[in-house]
Amino acid sequence: MPRSGRRLPATRPVVALAALPAALLAVVCAGPAPGATAPGAGSPARADVRPLEGAHAHTGAPRRAGTFDTAPARAALQRLLPRHAGQFTLVPDPAAGADTFTVSGTAGAVTVRGSTGATLLTGVGWYLQHVAGADIGWPGDSIGMLPARLPAVPSPVTRSAQVPHRYALNDTDDGYSGPYRTFEEHQRQIDLLALHGINEVFVQVGAEYPYYRALQRFGYSAEELRQWIPGPGHQSWWLLQNLSGFGGPVTERLMRERAELGGRIAEQLRGLGMTPVLPGYFGTVPPGFAARNAGAATVAQGDWAGFDRPDWLDPASPVFAKLAAAYYAQQRAVFGDSSMYRMSPLHEGGQTGSVDVGAAAGAIQAALHAAHPGALWAVLGWQDDPTAELLAGVDTSKLLILDGLSDRYNRLDRESRWGGVPYAMGTIYNFGGHTTIGANTSVWLERFGPWRAKSNSALAGIAYLPEATGTNPAAFDLFTDLAWDAGPIDQRTWFAGFAARRYGRPDAEAAAAWEELRKGPYSTSSGLWSESQDSLFSARPSLSAAGAAYWSPKSMRYPAGSVRRALDHLLRVAPALRGSSAYRFDLVDTARQALANHSRVLLPKIKAAYEAEDLARFRTLTAEWQDGMRLLDQVTGSDPNLLLGTWLSRARSQGADRAEQGRYEYDARSLLSVWGRRSTSEGGFLHDYANREWSGLISELYARRWAAYFATLDEALVGRAAPREIDWHAFEEEWAGRTTRHPDRPSGDPYRLAAAVAAALPAAATG
């Protein structure tokens, strides 16, 4: 229910324009930009468009059950299960309730009925998990273990989602997971999200283009805007109003191509009956906006981690409605319409000035509804947001809070905190793309059911919000299962089942490995953290280093022996089960984590030797440290998901010439290291925020950094003097500016290298 009696102004519905075909999009995007004669004057030029398929004209929402085209779901099934797709029959079910599927069938002939294309795929996912005993994870799968003829369903099974909103992707995901990904990579992500029951997906790629087009009507040249818009790697934080310009400038060609890619992603989601969640407009403007637009009032937003935040246009000023209308019109021309939009005004600070936050929020929602009547506003629950002032100014029946802190703190009462506003229970178990494993899964299981069962519960969904995806398949599987399991989930039973399907067959050693991981990194508690500690190998060198990222846990959050024992068990998994990509990834990832955990044992020993001025022991221990880093680089180099070369080659591929390629490579490298300029890296403590143990990154940055540091300490011991100071920001900035090439294909035998890790580490005590 609305928190106030405030009535939104009456608006005329905007005639919906659909996402454009690729060829037509190129024509529209390549056309001359609107002039800047009279700010806000005129309306965007219309192009010939086709209607959205499988969508209502004004919202982009799926059509009612029974009328949708199953072709997109069949195509996804062919991509997911190329050898077995023909054994599934996908049937639209007009009698099914919302978000419901039924699975039935005999051997080799499985029928899935469902209410949308995505729900049909969720039914396939349920069948794979509970009948066929196979896993398609993120990353890794065991579909190669499926029999030629799929097994029968013992009796028909019907499942319905327990909550209407199953939202996925943090605002930072495009930056930290890969801002230069191809359509095929995004398509794979959508297929996986549908398979696991997600129905609302944030679409950020190309979000700069509506700003670029619309703001040229408000006094800005194309060149000014290209300088203001950051590189793709840093655009997530520009959309959050935290920074501008860094990593750019971007070319108009790249913006057009990214807009086309984003439009294709949105269309792909609509084809499956999923909701593309698009960025909304809440007032971010370039410098000097008020001077160029009569009647505009802007508020300087101050500093964010060493960056000057972009100005905020007061949403209550008359110019705001004109700019918002222009923005939504340009967005519609490329991305089509949606029924859900993401906005978080004043994210992580910002200045309100004399702006009435409630009135501003009402104006933001009014502008959204003028362009998209009745659209849902999704706002992130983070730090103190959304505030009571913001909630008091809007129709909260058209608001959904994506709670990023559901599993982080204790004594949470979301109904009291947000006054009964609908919210989705969320998790952020990964920050910056860290490769560390683990999650507060026991907290999810303890809270989801009781929070939903409360008499006054406002829980309306789940929100899958790791800052980067594709690093933790067990956590992805379990969290998304919450929304589809009617009864309480037993954690131990769930992990035992996961171990069996993850490698395609039950195996005692696999079960023992995942039981160790369950008891360790996947049973961390709430209270302060929602992610596990990162590695000291990736930390800026110091004998007292406690973590790599400033904002991450400073100590182990679980007994390290659990991972070490899990590695031994995985190495003893039956040889017949070792061929899947799921097994190879888990083996490499567990070996990587065991080595990373050992860094926290080894560094205090190095510190003690240095302080004791024991040069021989210091050299022995630092050699062991550097051997460990070489082994870490080798073992991660054996898996395709852990390669720096892939990250860099994607970035360079977007440049039309060497200079542009270099800019985008710097954009990608800097995000992993210095993050931004010196004031950001040092004053904002963002250096190494996105640290990750990737082959190439380990050898070229982290190992070199530690080698340089140990050399200064060695010199100090020999010369009995204080060690030389190293300007670490300059060291890291030099690395970020490099253009050295790295392999983008794995090399080496994962099993042999993981075994070498186990042999190099001390044995763990019996658990």
Solvent accessible surface area in square Angstrom, and as a share of the most:
residue,aa,sasa,rsa
1,M,182,0.81
2,P,60,0.38
3,R,108,0.40
4,S,43,0.28
5,G,77,0.74
6,R,111,0.40
7,R,213,0.78
8,L,55,0.28
9,P,79,0.50
10,A,108,0.84
11,T,60,0.35
12,R,216,0.79
13,P,101,0.63
14,V,56,0.32
15,V,110,0.63
16,A,27,0.21
17,L,26,0.13
18,A,5,0.04
19,A,2,0.02
20,L,15,0.08
21,P,45,0.29
22,A,50,0.39
23,A,81,0.63
24,L,49,0.24
25,L,4,0.02
26,A,52,0.40
27,V,104,0.60
28,V,36,0.21
29,C,1,0.00
30,A,63,0.49
31,G,21,0.20
32,P,129,0.81
33,A,38,0.29
34,P,22,0.14
35,G,53,0.51
36,A,48,0.37
37,T,130,0.76
38,A,52,0.40
39,P,55,0.35
40,G,21,0.20
41,A,48,0.37
42,G,67,0.65
43,S,86,0.55
44,P,38,0.24
45,A,98,0.76
46,R,166,0.61
47,A,29,0.23
48,D,125,0.65
49,V,48,0.28
50,R,83,0.30
51,P,110,0.69
52,L,13,0.07
53,E,124,0.56
54,G,21,0.21
55,A,8,0.06
56,H,87,0.39
57,A,77,0.60
58,H,92,0.41
59,T,20,0.12
60,G,3,0.03
61,A,24,0.19
62,P,44,0.27
63,R,110,0.40
64,R,178,0.65
65,A,23,0.18
66,G,29,0.28
67,T,61,0.35
68,F,30,0.12
69,D,91,0.47
70,T,11,0.07
71,A,40,0.31
72,P,38,0.24
73,A,0,0.00
74,R,126,0.46
75,A,45,0.35
76,A,0,0.00
77,L,4,0.02
78,Q,93,0.41
79,R,86,0.31
80,L,3,0.02
81,L,2,0.01
82,P,78,0.49
83,R,149,0.54
84,H,4,0.02
85,A,11,0.08
86,G,81,0.78
87,Q,36,0.16
88,F,16,0.07
89,T,76,0.44
90,L,16,0.08
91,V,34,0.19
92,P,38,0.24
93,D,23,0.12
94,P,100,0.63
95,A,96,0.75
96,A,22,0.17
97,G,44,0.42
98,A,89,0.69
99,D,28,0.14
100,T,12,0.07
101,F,2,0.01
102,T,30,0.17
103,V,0,0.00
104,S,29,0.19
105,G,25,0.24
106,T,93,0.54
107,A,34,0.26
108,G,20,0.19
109,A,54,0.42
110,V,0,0.00
111,T,33,0.19
112,V,0,0.00
113,R,105,0.38
114,G,0,0.00
115,S,5,0.03
116,T,23,0.13
117,G,2,0.02
118,A,6,0.05
119,T,3,0.02
120,L,0,0.00
121,L,0,0.00
122,T,9,0.05
123,G,0,0.00
124,V,0,0.00
125,G,13,0.12
126,W,38,0.14
127,Y,0,0.00
128,L,4,0.02
129,Q,35,0.16
130,H,105,0.47
131,V,35,0.20
132,A,19,0.15
133,G,25,0.24
134,A,2,0.02
135,D,5,0.03
136,I,6,0.03
137,G,1,0.01
138,W,27,0.09
139,P,16,0.10
140,G,12,0.12
141,D,30,0.16
142,S,0,0.00
143,I,35,0.18
144,G,59,0.57
145,M,41,0.18
146,L,10,0.05
147,P,60,0.38
148,A,85,0.66
149,R,166,0.60
150,L,0,0.00
151,P,44,0.27
152,A,45,0.35
153,V,11,0.06
154,P,126,0.79
155,S,65,0.42
156,P,99,0.62
157,V,27,0.16
158,T,74,0.43
159,R,89,0.32
160,S,46,0.30
161,A,20,0.15
162,Q,42,0.18
163,V,5,0.03
164,P,76,0.48
165,H,35,0.16
166,R,5,0.02
167,Y,1,0.00
168,A,0,0.00
169,L,10,0.05
170,N,8,0.04
171,D,15,0.08
172,T,9,0.05
173,D,3,0.01
174,D,8,0.04
175,G,0,0.00
176,Y,4,0.02
177,S,22,0.14
178,G,2,0.02
179,P,7,0.05
180,Y,10,0.04
181,R,25,0.09
182,T,64,0.37
183,F,21,0.09
184,E,109,0.49
185,E,54,0.24
186,H,9,0.04
187,Q,26,0.11
188,R,91,0.33
189,Q,12,0.05
190,I,2,0.01
191,D,1,0.01
192,L,3,0.02
193,L,0,0.00
194,A,0,0.00
195,L,9,0.04
196,H,28,0.12
197,G,2,0.02
198,I,2,0.01
199,N,26,0.13
200,E,11,0.05
201,V,3,0.02
202,F,13,0.05
203,V,4,0.02
204,Q,10,0.05
205,V,4,0.03
206,G,0,0.00
207,A,3,0.02
208,E,0,0.00
209,Y,4,0.02
210,P,0,0.00
211,Y,8,0.03
212,Y,1,0.01
213,R,22,0.08
214,A,1,0.00
215,L,1,0.01
216,Q,9,0.04
217,R,31,0.11
218,F,1,0.00
219,G,25,0.24
220,Y,8,0.03
221,S,54,0.35
222,A,35,0.27
223,E,83,0.37
224,E,69,0.31
225,L,1,0.00
226,R,52,0.19
227,Q,92,0.41
228,W,17,0.06
229,I,0,0.00
230,P,0,0.00
231,G,0,0.00
232,P,1,0.00
233,G,0,0.00
234,H,0,0.00
235,Q,2,0.01
236,S,0,0.00
237,W,13,0.04
238,W,1,0.00
239,L,19,0.10
240,L,9,0.04
241,Q,0,0.00
242,N,0,0.00
243,L,0,0.00
244,S,29,0.19
245,G,23,0.22
246,F,25,0.10
247,G,10,0.09
248,G,20,0.19
249,P,33,0.21
250,V,0,0.00
251,T,29,0.17
252,E,50,0.22
253,R,63,0.23
254,L,1,0.00
255,M,0,0.00
256,R,68,0.25
257,E,79,0.36
258,R,11,0.04
259,A,0,0.00
260,E,47,0.21
261,L,28,0.14
262,G,0,0.00
263,G,6,0.06
264,R,105,0.38
265,I,9,0.04
266,A,0,0.00
267,E,42,0.19
268,Q,32,0.14
269,L,0,0.00
270,R,6,0.02
271,G,27,0.26
272,L,1,0.00
273,G,15,0.14
274,M,1,0.00
275,T,18,0.11
276,P,0,0.00
277,V,0,0.00
278,L,1,0.00
279,P,10,0.06
280,G,3,0.03
281,Y,2,0.01
282,F,7,0.03
283,G,0,0.00
284,T,1,0.01
285,V,0,0.00
286,P,3,0.02
287,P,91,0.57
288,G,36,0.35
289,F,1,0.01
290,A,41,0.32
291,A,99,0.77
292,R,92,0.34
293,N,2,0.01
294,A,102,0.79
295,G,57,0.55
296,A,15,0.11
297,A,50,0.38
298,T,43,0.25
299,V,24,0.14
300,A,73,0.56
301,Q,2,0.01
302,G,36,0.35
303,D,96,0.50
304,W,28,0.10
305,A,25,0.19
306,G,21,0.20
307,F,2,0.01
308,D,118,0.61
309,R,11,0.04
310,P,8,0.05
311,D,34,0.17
312,W,2,0.01
313,L,0,0.00
314,D,23,0.12
315,P,5,0.03
316,A,65,0.50
317,S,13,0.08
318,P,93,0.59
319,V,12,0.07
320,F,1,0.01
321,A,61,0.47
322,K,111,0.47
323,L,2,0.01
324,A,0,0.00
325,A,59,0.46
326,A,11,0.08
327,Y,2,0.01
328,Y,1,0.00
329,A,21,0.16
330,Q,15,0.07
331,Q,3,0.01
332,R,10,0.04
333,A,22,0.17
334,V,5,0.03
335,F,5,0.02
336,G,0,0.00
337,D,1,0.01
338,S,1,0.00
339,S,31,0.20
340,M,3,0.01
341,Y,0,0.00
342,R,9,0.03
343,M,3,0.01
344,S,5,0.03
345,P,10,0.06
346,L,26,0.13
347,H,14,0.06
348,E,51,0.23
349,G,45,0.43
350,G,21,0.20
351,Q,97,0.43
352,T,51,0.29
353,G,57,0.55
354,S,119,0.77
355,V,16,0.09
356,D,91,0.47
357,V,26,0.15
358,G,13,0.13
359,A,39,0.30
360,A,1,0.01
361,A,2,0.02
362,G,0,0.00
363,A,20,0.16
364,I,1,0.01
365,Q,0,0.00
366,A,15,0.12
367,A,12,0.09
368,L,0,0.00
369,H,17,0.08
370,A,35,0.27
371,A,9,0.07
372,H,3,0.01
373,P,42,0.26
374,G,40,0.38
375,A,3,0.02
376,L,29,0.14
377,W,0,0.00
378,A,0,0.00
379,V,2,0.01
380,L,11,0.06
381,G,1,0.01
382,W,34,0.12
383,Q,106,0.47
384,D,106,0.55
385,D,26,0.14
386,P,1,0.01
387,T,44,0.26
388,A,67,0.52
389,E,101,0.45
390,L,12,0.06
391,L,2,0.01
392,A,48,0.37
393,G,4,0.04
394,V,4,0.03
395,D,32,0.16
396,T,1,0.00
397,S,54,0.35
398,K,71,0.30
399,L,1,0.01
400,L,1,0.00
401,I,0,0.00
402,L,1,0.01
403,D,0,0.00
404,G,1,0.01
405,L,16,0.08
406,S,0,0.00
407,D,0,0.00
408,R,35,0.13
409,Y,79,0.30
410,N,63,0.32
411,R,229,0.84
412,L,38,0.19
413,D,63,0.33
414,R,19,0.07
415,E,10,0.04
416,S,88,0.57
417,R,96,0.35
418,W,3,0.01
419,G,41,0.40
420,G,37,0.36
421,V,3,0.01
422,P,39,0.24
423,Y,2,0.01
424,A,0,0.00
425,M,0,0.00
426,G,0,0.00
427,T,0,0.00
428,I,4,0.02
429,Y,6,0.02
430,N,2,0.01
431,F,21,0.09
432,G,0,0.00
433,G,4,0.04
434,H,1,0.00
435,T,10,0.06
436,T,9,0.05
437,I,8,0.04
438,G,1,0.01
439,A,1,0.00
440,N,0,0.00
441,T,0,0.00
442,S,26,0.17
443,V,6,0.03
444,W,0,0.00
445,L,32,0.16
446,E,115,0.52
447,R,33,0.12
448,F,12,0.05
449,G,35,0.34
450,P,78,0.49
451,W,32,0.11
452,R,92,0.34
453,A,84,0.65
454,K,70,0.30
455,S,125,0.81
456,N,94,0.48
457,S,36,0.23
458,A,14,0.11
459,L,17,0.08
460,A,19,0.15
461,G,0,0.00
462,I,0,0.00
463,A,0,0.00
464,Y,2,0.01
465,L,2,0.01
466,P,0,0.00
467,E,19,0.09
468,A,2,0.02
469,T,14,0.08
470,G,22,0.21
471,T,23,0.13
472,N,4,0.02
473,P,6,0.04
474,A,0,0.00
475,A,0,0.00
476,F,1,0.00
477,D,3,0.02
478,L,0,0.00
479,F,0,0.00
480,T,2,0.01
481,D,27,0.14
482,L,7,0.04
483,A,0,0.00
484,W,25,0.09
485,D,62,0.32
486,A,81,0.63
487,G,34,0.33
488,P,142,0.89
489,I,29,0.15
490,D,84,0.43
491,Q,23,0.10
492,R,149,0.54
493,T,93,0.54
494,W,22,0.08
495,F,2,0.01
496,A,54,0.42
497,G,32,0.31
498,F,0,0.00
499,A,1,0.01
500,A,28,0.21
501,R,14,0.05
502,R,0,0.00
503,Y,0,0.00
504,G,8,0.08
505,R,111,0.40
506,P,112,0.70
507,D,25,0.13
508,A,87,0.68
509,E,47,0.21
510,A,0,0.00
511,A,41,0.32
512,A,34,0.26
513,A,0,0.00
514,W,9,0.03
515,E,36,0.16
516,E,15,0.07
517,L,2,0.01
518,R,33,0.12
519,K,96,0.41
520,G,2,0.02
521,P,0,0.00
522,Y,4,0.01
523,S,38,0.24
524,T,4,0.02
525,S,76,0.49
526,S,21,0.14
527,G,34,0.33
528,L,106,0.53
529,W,56,0.20
530,S,1,0.01
531,E,3,0.01
532,S,1,0.01
533,Q,2,0.01
534,D,6,0.03
535,S,5,0.03
536,L,6,0.03
537,F,3,0.01
538,S,0,0.00
539,A,1,0.00
540,R,42,0.15
541,P,7,0.04
542,S,38,0.25
543,L,22,0.11
544,S,81,0.52
545,A,19,0.15
546,A,38,0.30
547,G,15,0.15
548,A,5,0.04
549,A,1,0.01
550,Y,101,0.38
551,W,134,0.47
552,S,3,0.02
553,P,1,0.01
554,K,89,0.38
555,S,72,0.46
556,M,54,0.24
557,R,47,0.17
558,Y,14,0.05
559,P,95,0.60
560,A,38,0.29
561,G,19,0.19
562,S,4,0.03
563,V,0,0.00
564,R,26,0.10
565,R,42,0.15
566,A,0,0.00
567,L,0,0.00
568,D,37,0.19
569,H,37,0.17
570,L,0,0.00
571,L,20,0.10
572,R,130,0.47
573,V,0,0.00
574,A,38,0.29
575,P,100,0.63
576,A,82,0.64
577,L,9,0.04
578,R,64,0.23
579,G,58,0.55
580,S,13,0.08
581,S,40,0.26
582,A,0,0.00
583,Y,2,0.01
584,R,93,0.34
585,F,6,0.03
586,D,6,0.03
587,L,1,0.00
588,V,0,0.00
589,D,9,0.05
590,T,4,0.02
591,A,0,0.00
592,R,1,0.00
593,Q,3,0.01
594,A,6,0.04
595,L,4,0.02
596,A,3,0.02
597,N,8,0.04
598,H,23,0.10
599,S,0,0.00
600,R,34,0.13
601,V,72,0.41
602,L,4,0.02
603,L,2,0.01
604,P,74,0.47
605,K,88,0.37
606,I,0,0.00
607,K,66,0.28
608,A,58,0.45
609,A,3,0.02
610,Y,40,0.15
611,E,109,0.49
612,A,75,0.58
613,E,108,0.49
614,D,59,0.31
615,L,53,0.26
616,A,76,0.59
617,R,112,0.41
618,F,2,0.01
619,R,118,0.43
620,T,86,0.50
621,L,8,0.04
622,T,10,0.06
623,A,48,0.37
624,E,74,0.33
625,W,0,0.00
626,Q,49,0.22
627,D,75,0.39
628,G,11,0.11
629,M,1,0.01
630,R,136,0.50
631,L,25,0.12
632,L,0,0.00
633,D,24,0.12
634,Q,97,0.43
635,V,0,0.00
636,T,0,0.00
637,G,8,0.08
638,S,8,0.05
639,D,5,0.02
640,P,80,0.50
641,N,64,0.33
642,L,7,0.03
643,L,10,0.05
644,L,0,0.00
645,G,2,0.02
646,T,30,0.17
647,W,11,0.04
648,L,1,0.00
649,S,43,0.28
650,R,64,0.23
651,A,0,0.00
652,R,39,0.14
653,S,79,0.51
654,Q,45,0.20
655,G,11,0.10
656,A,72,0.56
657,D,80,0.42
658,R,203,0.74
659,A,70,0.54
660,E,7,0.03
661,Q,50,0.22
662,G,23,0.23
663,R,70,0.26
664,Y,0,0.00
665,E,1,0.00
666,Y,55,0.21
667,D,0,0.00
668,A,1,0.00
669,R,0,0.00
670,S,0,0.00
671,L,0,0.00
672,L,0,0.00
673,S,0,0.00
674,V,0,0.00
675,W,2,0.01
676,G,0,0.00
677,R,108,0.39
678,R,115,0.42
679,S,52,0.34
680,T,0,0.00
681,S,0,0.00
682,E,59,0.26
683,G,55,0.53
684,G,8,0.08
685,F,85,0.35
686,L,13,0.06
687,H,27,0.12
688,D,0,0.00
689,Y,27,0.10
690,A,0,0.00
691,N,3,0.02
692,R,4,0.02
693,E,4,0.02
694,W,29,0.10
695,S,18,0.12
696,G,6,0.06
697,L,0,0.00
698,I,0,0.00
699,S,50,0.32
700,E,17,0.07
701,L,0,0.00
702,Y,1,0.00
703,A,25,0.19
704,R,77,0.28
705,R,0,0.00
706,W,0,0.00
707,A,41,0.31
708,A,30,0.24
709,Y,33,0.12
710,F,9,0.04
711,A,44,0.34
712,T,2,0.01
713,L,4,0.02
714,D,29,0.15
715,E,89,0.40
716,A,5,0.04
717,L,26,0.13
718,V,91,0.52
719,G,51,0.49
720,R,199,0.72
721,A,65,0.51
722,A,92,0.71
723,P,52,0.32
724,R,137,0.50
725,E,167,0.75
726,I,41,0.21
727,D,73,0.38
728,W,31,0.11
729,H,13,0.06
730,A,46,0.36
731,F,36,0.15
732,E,1,0.00
733,E,59,0.27
734,E,87,0.39
735,W,0,0.00
736,A,0,0.00
737,G,50,0.48
738,R,61,0.22
739,T,72,0.42
740,T,57,0.33
741,R,129,0.47
742,H,37,0.17
743,P,97,0.61
744,D,72,0.37
745,R,191,0.70
746,P,59,0.37
747,S,80,0.52
748,G,50,0.48
749,D,69,0.36
750,P,21,0.13
751,Y,70,0.26
752,R,140,0.51
753,L,10,0.05
754,A,0,0.00
755,A,36,0.28
756,A,37,0.29
757,V,0,0.00
758,A,12,0.09
759,A,89,0.69
760,A,64,0.49
761,L,14,0.07
762,P,84,0.53
763,A,89,0.69
764,A,29,0.23
765,A,83,0.64
766,T,134,0.78
767,G,68,0.66
